[in-house]
Amino acid sequence: MNTKKTAPDQKDDSLPLSDDPIFGLLKKNKNVIFVGLLLIIIVVVVVKFYTHHTEGKEEKAWSDFYAASMDPNAVASLNGVLDEASGTTAEPWVLYFLSITAFKDQDLVTAKEKLEQLETGYSDHFLVKNPEWAPSIKKKILAEIEWCAQNPIPDEIPEEAPAVDAPEANDAPTSSETAESDE
């Protein structure tokens, strides 16, 4: 509120709002300002949606990885998770765990493939750089592949092979029989 009083012959120095240069500029460019504000709002909404979607993908990838690692048929389960984990921080871990699980199940080809995929896709990841992780497993896989190549399993048992009789479950000594024989 303007409390300054002016005499009738004195002119007021303040401009009316419609004559203010800033107000005139805003009035002339109201469409440009409106479009600019609308674009800012759209960008904020898109960024929020993208980050929410990305965080959801990360959480799902880790959750699926955990569930698949507990599955008795982990190789098949982890192969299914690998597609969903693509591009997330869980992907190198899925590849590493898949390689180890395949190696444990004697699927040496899958173990080697997944480890190579980890090494080429995530060469800067600590799983690849640390010699106790992927490089250690790779040495074991390659050694096993070499051993299997040098010692192939025959398709059929040769006739001259000695017969081996497996003990029956009922033939195993009981703990009391073992204790008596020890005395």
C-alpha positions, 0 to 999 in steps of 0.5 A, a space after each residue: 500500500 502506497 502511503 505517499 501523498 502527492 499534491 494535485 499538481 505533483 506527478 506520481 513517479 510510480 508507473 501503473 502495473 500495465 506500464 511496467 516494462 517487466 510486466 509488458 515483457 511477460 505479457 508479450 511472451 506469455 505463450 513462450 513462458 507457458 510452453 517453457 514451463 510445460 516442457 520443464 514439467 514434462 522433463 521432470 515427469 519423464 525423469 521420475 518415471 524413468 528412474 522409478 522404472 529403472 529402480 524397479 528393474 534393478 530390484 526385480 533382477 536381484 530378487 529373481 537372481 536370489 530365487 533362482 540361486 536357491 532353485 535345485 535346477 539353478 542352471 536353467 533358472 539362472 539362464 531365465 533370469 539372465 535375460 531379465 537382468 541384462 543391463 542391471 548391476 545384477 547381470 555380472 553376478 548372474 553370469 558368474 554364479 551361472 558359470 560356477 553352477 554349470 561347472 559344479 554340474 559338469 556342464 563345462 561348455 556352459 560354464 566356459 561360455 558364461 565366464 567368457 561372456 562375463 569377461 568380455 561384457 564386464 572387463 572392468 568389474 571386480 569379479 573379472 579383475 580380482 584373481 580370486 574370482 573369475 580368473 580362478 574359476 576360469 583356470 579350474 574350468 580350463 583344467 577340467 576341460 583339458 583333463 576330460 579331453 585327455 581322459 575320455 569316458 568310453 561309450 561302452 565298458 570293454 568286455 575285458 574290464 573287471 567286474 565291480 560289485 557294488 555293495 547292497 545297502 543291507 550289506 553295510 555294517 551297522 554302527 554296533 557291528 563296527 564298534 564290536 569289530 574295533 574292540 
